[in-house]
Amino acid sequence: MSPSVNVVLVHGAWADGSSWSKVIPLLQEKGFNVTAVQLPETSLADDANTTRRVLAMQDGPTILVGHSYGGAVITVAGADAPNVTGLVYIAAFAPEANEVLGALNARLPPAVGLTKIVPDAGGFLWIDQAAFPEVFAQDVDPAEARVLAAVQTPLAASIFNDTATKAAWTAKPSWYLVSESDRIINPDLERFMAERMGATVSSVQASHASLISHPEEVAQLIMTAVNETAVKKAAM
C-alpha cells in the first residue's frame, strides 16, 4: 500500500460527509489522503460536478468510494476522471450508462424503509424522523441514530428521474459491499448491480448505514481496492 494514494468518499441520500466519520480515521491511520465530498443532493449532474471538483484536487491515484445514492454519483463522476483507479460501492446504486435511477430501483421489490419517505413542499424527500433509526440504521446505537435522523440532508425527488450519463465501472475495477439487512435498498438489488458490474463482491450483516455500524469492514474493503489496483498497475 502506498501512503500517497487518495481516497475520496461520497455520501448517500439523507446523510452528509460526516457519515464517514468512523471510516476516515481508520484510513488516515494507514497514511491515506482522505477527502469526504459534501453533496448538495439537488440533481445527479450537480452532485457529479461537485465530486469532479474534489477529484481534480487530488494529486495521484485515487480510489473513489460511494455509499447509497453516492454510488450513482461516483459512477458518473469517475468516468472522466483519469486519476480514479478504482471504485468502491457500499450498499450503493450502480447504474448503467443511460439508466434512470428510479427505473433501476424498480427492478426488484422496494425495501420496506421506502414507505417512510415523505416529501416536503419544495420537492425534497425526507425519512420520517421517528422511523429513521429502524429503517436506515437499525444496528447503530439508538441515540446516535436519532442524531443521524435529526441532521439528515434531504434528497431532491427529481433525482429519481435523472439519467446516469456515463458508467465508470465499465472501464475501471470495482468492489461492492452488500448490506444484508438493508431496509433502504433491497439487498437483492445490491447483488444484481454488483454482479452486473463484474465487481468483487463481499457482504456484511448490516443496515443501510454499514459505514457507521461496521466501519472496519468498510475501511478494509477500501484498502483491498487500493492494494489490488496497485498490483494491477505494477503488472502493466
JOFENWO-V166125 format. One record per residue. RES is the residue in three letters. OMEGA is omega in radians with two decimals (none if undefined). Layout:
RES/OMEGA
RES/OMEGA
This chain:
MET/3.11
SER/3.13
PRO/3.14
SER/-3.11
VAL/3.09
ASN/3.00
VAL/3.08
VAL/-3.05
LEU/-3.11
VAL/-3.09
HIS/-3.14
GLY/3.12
ALA/3.11
TRP/3.14
ALA/3.00
ASP/-3.06
GLY/-3.14
SER/3.09
SER/3.10
TRP/-2.96
SER/3.10
LYS/3.11
VAL/-3.05
ILE/-3.11
PRO/3.11
LEU/3.12
LEU/3.13
GLN/3.11
GLU/3.12
LYS/3.07
GLY/3.13
PHE/2.93
ASN/-2.99
VAL/3.06
THR/3.07
ALA/3.14
VAL/3.02
GLN/-3.08
LEU/3.01
PRO/-3.12
GLU/3.14
THR/3.03
SER/3.11
LEU/3.13
ALA/3.11
ASP/-3.08
ASP/3.08
ALA/3.12
ASN/3.08
THR/3.13
THR/3.11
ARG/3.13
ARG/3.11
VAL/3.12
LEU/-3.13
ALA/3.13
MET/-3.06
GLN/3.11
ASP/3.14
GLY/-3.08
PRO/-3.02
THR/2.97
ILE/-3.08
LEU/-3.00
VAL/3.12
GLY/3.04
HIS/3.02
SER/3.08
TYR/3.09
GLY/3.06
GLY/3.07
ALA/-3.13
VAL/-3.12
ILE/3.11
THR/-3.14
VAL/-3.03
ALA/-3.09
GLY/-3.05
ALA/-3.09
ASP/3.09
ALA/-3.04
PRO/-3.13
ASN/3.12
VAL/-3.08
THR/3.14
GLY/-3.09
LEU/3.09
VAL/-3.11
TYR/3.13
ILE/-3.09
ALA/-2.87
ALA/3.00
PHE/3.12
ALA/-3.08
PRO/2.93
GLU/3.01
ALA/3.13
ASN/3.10
GLU/3.12
VAL/-3.04
LEU/-3.14
GLY/3.12
ALA/3.08
LEU/-3.13
ASN/-3.09
ALA/-3.13
ARG/-3.13
LEU/3.14
PRO/-3.10
PRO/3.05
ALA/-3.02
VAL/-3.07
GLY/-3.10
LEU/3.10
THR/-3.11
LYS/3.11
ILE/-3.11
VAL/3.11
PRO/3.00
ASP/-3.06
ALA/-3.11
GLY/3.11
GLY/3.09
PHE/-3.08
LEU/3.11
TRP/2.93
ILE/3.11
ASP/-3.03
GLN/-3.11
ALA/-3.10
ALA/-3.02
PHE/-3.10
PRO/-3.06
GLU/-3.09
VAL/-3.10
PHE/-2.95
ALA/-3.04
GLN/3.11
ASP/3.06
VAL/3.09
ASP/-3.04
PRO/3.13
ALA/3.11
GLU/3.13
ALA/3.10
ARG/3.06
VAL/3.10
LEU/3.12
ALA/-3.09
ALA/-3.06
VAL/-3.09
GLN/3.07
THR/-3.10
PRO/-3.11
LEU/3.06
ALA/-3.12
ALA/-3.12
SER/-3.13
ILE/-3.12
PHE/3.02
ASN/3.14
ASP/-3.13
THR/3.03
ALA/-3.05
THR/-3.12
LYS/3.10
ALA/-3.07
ALA/-3.04
TRP/3.09
THR/-3.09
ALA/-3.08
LYS/-3.12
PRO/-3.08
SER/3.09
TRP/-3.07
TYR/3.04
LEU/3.13
VAL/3.00
SER/-3.00
GLU/-3.14
SER/-3.09
ASP/3.10
ARG/3.09
ILE/3.02
ILE/3.12
ASN/3.13
PRO/3.08
ASP/3.06
LEU/3.08
GLU/3.13
ARG/3.11
PHE/-3.11
MET/-3.13
ALA/-3.14
GLU/3.12
ARG/3.12
MET/-2.96
GLY/-3.11
ALA/2.93
THR/-2.95
VAL/2.96
SER/-3.11
SER/3.13
VAL/3.09
GLN/-3.00
ALA/3.01
SER/3.05
HIS/-3.09
ALA/-3.10
SER/3.12
LEU/3.10
ILE/-3.08
SER/-3.12
HIS/-3.08
PRO/-3.12
GLU/-3.14
GLU/3.12
VAL/3.13
ALA/-3.13
GLN/3.12
LEU/3.10
ILE/3.12
MET/3.05
THR/3.11
ALA/3.10
VAL/-3.09
ASN/-3.08
GLU/3.08
THR/3.10
ALA/3.12
VAL/-3.13
LYS/3.13
LYS/-3.13
ALA/-3.09
ALA/-3.08
MET/none
